[in-house]
Amino acid sequence: MKNSSKVLSLVGLATRAGKTVSGEFSTEKSVKTGKSFLVLVAEDASENTRKKFRDMCDFYEVPVYVFGDKEELGKYCGREFRASLAVQDENFAKAIMKELEKSQT
């Protein structure tokens, strides 16, 4: 994926701006309270975790992408390992999704 570094740097920017929450509990809360504009789930997250977020995001109509691994997501969130994170800013979410779409073509 050539654009993965761009996606991760956007995630890092959003995090420094205080516009992301990470970790399963915080991500879930963010989606359920309607604050999330985008959810990223690590490729190496468990099948249960991926399914849980896919189903929940479908229900709450939040875009969800499986992207990167726990180590990468954690690094750009300023944490150790993160299986999931939610972007709580519409503009950051749009920019990240645009890069994700590019990298999938």
N, C-alpha and C positions, 0 to 999 in steps of 0.2 A: 504494500500500500504506500504509494508515494506521498499521499496527503496526510498520512497519520501524524507526522510531526506538526503539521499546521493545526490539525484538530486538537492535539495535545497542548499546543501552546495557547490556543484559544481557551481550552479548559483551565489552563494555568492562569490566564488573564482573568477569567471569570471568577476563579477562586480567590485571587488577590483582591478582586473588587467586592468580595463577600457575596457573590451571587450563586454559589454552589453549596450544596450539602452532600455529604457522602456517608456511606455506611448504610446497611440495610434498613435500620430503623428510621433514620432521618430521611432517607430517600422515600420510603413508604409514606411517612407522615407528610412530606412535602407534596407528594402526588395526591394523597387523599384530602388535603386541605386546599387543593387547587392552586398551589404556588409554583408547581413545576411546569416548565415549557418543553423540557426534554429530559429523558432519562438515558444514561449510558450504563450498560451492564458488561462486565469483563467477559471476554471469550472463554476464560478458564474458570468462570463462576460455575457452581454446580448446576446441573440440569434443572433441579428444583427451583433454584434462585432465578434462573433465566425465565422459566415458565411462570413463576409467581409474578415477576415484573411485567412480562409480556401480557399476561391476563389482566393484571391490575391497570396497566397503561391503556390497554384496549378499552377497558370499562370506563376509565376516566378521560379517555381521548387525549392521551399524552403520547407524543412520538417516543418510541423506544428503539435504541440501536444496541446491538452487541458489538463492542469495539474494544480493541486493545486487550491487555491482560491486567490482572490485579496489581502487579508491580508498577506498570506504567501509569494506570489510573491513580494509584496511591501516590506515586511520585509527584504527579502534577496537581494533586490535591493537598500536597504538603503532609501526607500521612504515609504510613508504611505500606499496607496493602488495602486496596478498596475494590470490592466486587461490584459496587454500584454507586452512582452519583446522580444527582438531579441538578439541572441548571434552572435557576429561578429568575432568569432575566430573558425577556423575549428576544432582544437583539442578539445577545450572545448565543441563544439557542438557535436562532435562524442562521447565524454565521457558521456555527458548528455543523448544523444539518447540511448546509450548502457544501461544505468541505467533505462531509461523509458521502453525500450523493456523488460528488466528483470521483471519490476514491472507489466507488462501487461500479463505475462504468468502465 
